[in-house]
Amino acid sequence: MPLEAAPAPLIFVRHGETDWNVAGRLQGRTDIPLNARGRDQADAVGRALKDFSGVADRVFVASPLSRASDTMRRMRAAMGLDPDGFETDERLSEMSFGRWEGSTFFEIREREPGAMKAREADRWDHRPPDGESYADVSARVEAALAALDRPAVVVSHGGVARAVLALAGVERDRLPELRIQQGRALVIENGGWRWI
């Protein structure tokens, strides 16, 4: 289903940087906190969004993982809003990488070369052991966005951002290669998307 079910525009923010981001480790559902740079990124996104038209009237929703909810708190504080004036939605949590969490892709390739080949052959539908596929994530994210009753600011994760972009019409083959930036906001509306 396309993204039209969610009120537009949707402002999507990936959480700020963590030490595992720096190390290239798959975080998934593992709750890794923001590092100093991640906290600065969250503050900067809040300042950038402060003057975005009507932003204070939007619903604010975050993944319950601390790297996302802390990003939201810092953003809202930088915008002059109540830092805790937002909701969390489990459906916006990062995709589960199952047994791969905490590992780098290099380590996984060394340990499980067959599984990595399967992932590279079909990144959209491949599930890591005990984990989720992008298709799985897309289904739950679609339900979360459809439940929104007005335009929203969402703070979540890179895998969730790819699912949102798929719902917005980006070709699935392009999604794994898209760089989902930290410290910037992604605005999705009118069938297109842009970074601010």
N, C-alpha and C positions, 0 to 999 in steps of 0.2 A: 504494500500500500504506500502511495506517495506521502510526503510530509504535509500535504494540505490539511490534514486533520488537526494539526497544531496551529494555534493562533500565531500569525506572523507579525513582525519579524521575530525570529528566534535568535537570541544572543547566546552563543555557546562559548564557554571558557574551559580549557583544559587546566587542571590543577597546576600549581607551581612546581618547580623542580624539587626532586628528592635525591638523596645520595644514591639510591638504586638507579634513578634515571642516569646519573653521571656515570655509573659503573656499567650501564647497559643491561641491568638485571630485570627480568620480567617480574613485575609487581603483582599484577592481577588483583586478587582479593586480599593479598597480604597488606596489612595496614602500615605503610611506611610514612613517617612524618615529612613535612616540608623541611628543606634545609634553608640556610640564610638567603641564598639566591632565590629560592622558591617563595619565601616570604616577601622579598622585594618585588618579585614579579606580580604577586597577588596585589600588593599595594599599587603598583603601576597600572594594572588593568582597572582597578577601581577608580583611579584618577582619570584614566582615559574614558571610562564610561560615565563619569559624573555628569558631563554635559550632553550625553546622548539623549536625544529627544524622548521625553516621557519615560525614561528608564526607571524612575522612582515608583511609577505606577504599575510596574510589571510584577508578576509573581516570580519569586526567587526560589529555585529548587536546586539542591545539590545531592550528589552521592553521599551516603553516610560515612564513607571512608575518610579518615582524618585529613589526608592530603587535599581532598576536595572540599570538605566542610570548613577546614581552616582557611583555605583559599577564599571561600565565600565570605567568611567572617571578616577577613582582612580587606577584601574588596569593598564590602558594604561600609566598613568603618572609613575607608578612604573616600567613599562617596558621601559621607556625612549621614549615613543611615544607621539604624540600630543593627549592630553586628550580628545579633541573633535573630533577626526578623526574616527568617527563611525556613523552608521546609526541606526535609530530606526524603528521598525516594530510593529504596533498595534497588529498584529496576534500573537506576542510573549508575550502579556500581560497575567497576571495570570488569571486562571479561575475565573469567576464571581461566588461568593457564594450568590449573590442576597441578600435577607433579612437576611441571616445568617451572613453577614460581620460584624465584630466588636464583635461577640459573640465567646465564647469557645464552644467546643463540649459538655462539661458538661452542660452549660446553655441551649444549644439547646435541649439536651436530656430531661432536666427538662421541657422545654416549649413545645416541639413538639416531644413527644416520638414516635408517629407513623411515623413521617417523618424520624427520625433517624433509626428506624427499617427498613424502606424501603431502606435507604442509605446502611445500613449494609448488606442487602440482595443482593444488586447489585450496588456496588460502581462505576463501569464503566459507567453505563447508567443512574444512578440516577441524577436528577437535583434538587438542592435546590430551594425553591420558588423564582422565578424571576432570577434564576442563570443558570449555565451551568453544563453539565456532562463532565466527562473525554472524552467521545466520541466526544462531541462538540469541546472541546479544541484540541483533536487529529486532527480533520479535518482541523482546521485553521492553526495549527502548521505545518502539513504536507505541506500545500500550501506555507507557508513561507519558509520552508526548500527547497522545490522543486525550488523556485525562486533563490536560491543561485547559483552563477556562478563559485565559487571556494571554497576551504576549508574555514571554518569559525570558529570564536570565537563568541559564543552567550552567552549573559548574560540575564537571565530570572528568572523564578520562579519554585517552587517545583511542582506545578500541571503541568506546561509545561514540566518539566524534566520527569515526569512520562509518559506524552504523547509521548515524544521523545523516551523513553525506550521501550514503546509499539511498536512504529514504528520500533525500532531496534530488535524486536522479543521477548522481555521479556513478559512472560505470564501475561495477564491482572489481574489474581487473585493475583499475587504477588505484583503488583504495589502499592496499597495503603499502604502496610506495609514497602516498601523500604524507608530507611532513605536517604533523599536527603540533602547532607551535605552543609553547608555554609563554605566558606573559603577553598574550594578545587575545583579542576577542574575535570570534567568527560570527558574522551576521548572515543569517540564512533567510531569504525572502524572495518572492516573485520568481521562483525556479532557479535562483542563482545564489552565490555565496561570495563573501569577501572578508578579508581580515581588516580589523581596525586596531 
